[in-house]
Structure formats: structure tokens, C-alpha cells
Amino acid sequence: ATGRHPIAVLQVEGDLFFGVVEELERQLNRIAANGARVIVLRMKRALAIDATAAETMAGFATYFQGRGGHLILCGLKKDLHQQIVQAHLGEILGGENLLTTGGRAFESVQQALAAARRRLSLSGGPGDPAALIRTGPADPAEAWIYHI
């Protein structure tokens, strides 16, 4: 169907805390239901994650992996990476799905997309725009854009 792609990239900004958990979970489930098989969360602008948000993401990751999906976190700064590694979320995702921020712009996103393509056996170089940007439904109430 139109607008569906097996890889979805989302930019996360600000703190992930108990107050955003319901919306985060709703959106992740919606993206998975829309056909994404790999969801990449770019966390470059995420500042912190609390236990509730980490556990919610771990629950989604477990569910998504059970359906054959993969959740990858990239752009992780050192402190946030350490928080996630020490949480249940780090155990669920595994180190290969926790990519730290690199020295070049979008380096960890490119690594995440390469990993996603390997998992899906897709072709296309790291500059393939279809894998980087996806626009959802045109209805303003349902519209969303994933961008990096």
C-alpha cells in the first residue's frame, strides 16, 4: 500500500519520561501495524530516559521482536547509552542495536540503516532517500513524518 516502507526512522527529542509513555507506545504500535519491520529511533536529541519509559520501550521491543521486527536506537550520547545498557531495555535490544553517536553527521543513522537493510536483505546505498524519510497519511489528524 502507499506510504508503507519496511524501515521507519524517527527522531526523538527531549526527555523520555512517564508523561510521554502512552503516546510513545501508541505511535510505535501504529508504525509497526503500518508495515514497518525495522524501527530506528534516532536519539541524538534525547536527553534522558526514566525507568517507566525504558520499561515501556522494552515491552514494545519484546512484542515487536516476537513478530519478527527489530528496534534500533542510534545517536546515543555516552550518558544515555549507559542508562539504556544498564536498564532492562539494554538487555532486550542487545548491544548491536544500541549505536552511539559518531564523529560525522548522521554516522550512527547510516550504521542503523545498514543494519536494517542487512536484516531485511534490501539493496540501496546509505543515501537512499526512501529509507530516510517517510511521510504518512495526508489527513492532518493522522499525518506524521519520520525524519532524521
C-alpha positions as CSV (number, residue, x, y, z in Angstrom):
1,A,0.0,0.0,0.0
2,T,1.0,3.6,-0.5
3,G,3.3,5.1,2.1
4,R,4.5,1.8,3.6
5,H,8.1,1.0,4.0
6,P,9.8,-1.8,6.0
7,I,12.1,0.7,7.6
8,A,10.9,3.7,9.7
9,V,13.2,6.3,11.2
10,L,12.0,8.5,14.0
11,Q,13.7,11.5,15.6
12,V,13.3,11.5,19.4
13,E,13.7,14.9,21.2
14,G,13.8,15.8,24.8
15,D,13.3,13.6,27.9
16,L,11.6,10.2,27.6
17,F,9.7,10.0,30.9
18,F,6.4,8.6,32.3
19,G,4.4,11.5,30.9
20,V,5.1,10.6,27.3
21,V,5.0,6.8,27.6
22,E,1.4,6.4,26.4
23,E,1.9,8.5,23.3
24,L,5.3,6.8,22.6
25,E,3.8,3.3,22.9
26,R,0.8,4.3,20.7
27,Q,3.0,5.7,18.0
28,L,5.4,2.7,18.0
29,N,2.5,0.3,17.8
30,R,0.9,2.3,14.9
31,I,4.2,2.3,13.0
32,A,4.6,-1.4,13.4
33,A,1.0,-2.0,12.3
34,N,1.6,0.1,9.2
35,G,4.1,-2.4,8.0
36,A,7.5,-1.4,9.4
37,R,9.7,-4.3,10.1
38,V,12.6,-2.2,11.5
39,I,12.1,0.9,13.5
40,V,15.1,3.1,14.1
41,L,14.9,5.7,16.9
42,R,17.4,8.5,16.4
43,M,18.2,9.6,20.0
44,K,20.7,12.3,19.3
45,R,18.5,15.0,20.8
46,A,17.1,12.8,23.6
47,L,18.4,13.9,27.0
48,A,17.3,11.2,29.4
49,I,15.1,8.2,29.8
50,D,13.3,7.3,33.0
51,A,12.6,3.7,34.2
52,T,9.0,3.9,33.1
53,A,9.9,4.9,29.5
54,A,12.7,2.4,29.3
55,E,10.4,-0.4,30.5
56,T,7.7,0.6,28.0
57,M,10.2,0.5,25.2
58,A,11.5,-2.8,26.4
59,G,7.9,-4.2,26.3
60,F,7.4,-2.9,22.8
61,A,10.7,-4.3,21.7
62,T,9.8,-7.7,23.1
63,Y,6.5,-7.6,21.3
64,F,8.0,-6.3,18.1
65,Q,10.8,-8.9,18.1
66,G,8.2,-11.6,18.6
67,R,6.6,-10.5,15.4
68,G,9.9,-10.6,13.5
69,G,10.6,-6.8,13.9
70,H,13.7,-5.0,15.1
71,L,14.1,-1.9,17.2
72,I,17.4,0.0,16.8
73,L,18.4,3.0,18.9
74,C,21.1,5.3,17.3
75,G,22.7,8.6,18.0
76,L,23.0,7.7,21.7
77,K,25.2,10.1,23.7
78,K,27.5,8.4,26.2
79,D,25.4,9.1,29.3
80,L,22.1,8.0,27.7
81,H,23.8,4.9,26.2
82,Q,25.0,3.9,29.7
83,Q,21.5,4.4,31.1
84,I,20.0,2.2,28.5
85,V,22.7,-0.5,28.7
86,Q,22.1,-0.8,32.5
87,A,18.3,-1.0,32.1
88,H,16.1,-3.9,31.0
89,L,15.8,-2.2,27.6
90,G,19.5,-2.7,27.0
91,E,19.2,-6.5,27.7
92,I,16.2,-6.8,25.4
93,L,17.8,-4.9,22.5
94,G,21.4,-6.1,22.8
95,G,24.5,-4.0,22.2
96,E,24.3,-4.4,18.4
97,N,21.0,-2.3,18.4
98,L,22.4,0.5,20.6
99,L,24.5,2.7,18.4
100,T,26.4,5.7,19.9
101,T,26.7,9.0,18.2
102,G,29.6,9.1,15.8
103,G,32.1,11.8,14.8
104,R,30.4,12.5,11.5
105,A,26.9,13.9,10.9
106,F,24.3,11.0,10.7
107,E,27.0,8.4,11.1
108,S,25.0,6.3,13.5
109,V,21.9,6.6,11.4
110,Q,23.8,5.3,8.4
111,Q,25.0,2.4,10.6
112,A,21.5,1.7,11.8
113,L,20.1,1.8,8.2
114,A,22.9,-0.5,7.0
115,A,22.0,-2.9,9.8
116,A,18.3,-2.7,9.0
117,R,19.0,-3.4,5.3
118,R,21.1,-6.4,6.2
119,R,18.2,-7.7,8.3
120,L,15.7,-7.2,5.5
121,S,18.1,-8.1,2.7
122,L,17.4,-4.8,1.0
123,S,19.6,-3.2,-1.5
124,G,20.4,0.5,-1.8
125,G,23.1,2.8,-0.5
126,P,23.1,4.8,2.6
127,G,21.9,7.8,0.7
128,D,18.7,6.2,-0.4
129,P,16.1,8.8,0.5
130,A,13.2,6.4,0.6
131,A,14.8,4.7,3.6
132,L,15.4,8.1,5.4
133,I,12.2,10.0,5.0
134,R,8.7,8.6,5.1
135,T,5.5,10.7,5.1
136,G,2.4,9.2,6.5
137,P,-1.3,9.8,5.6
138,A,-2.4,13.2,4.2
139,D,-5.2,13.7,6.7
140,P,-3.9,16.3,9.2
141,A,-5.3,14.4,12.2
142,E,-3.4,11.3,11.1
143,A,-0.4,12.8,9.4
144,W,3.1,12.3,10.7
145,I,6.5,12.5,9.3
146,Y,9.5,10.5,10.3
147,H,12.7,12.4,9.7
148,I,16.2,12.4,10.8
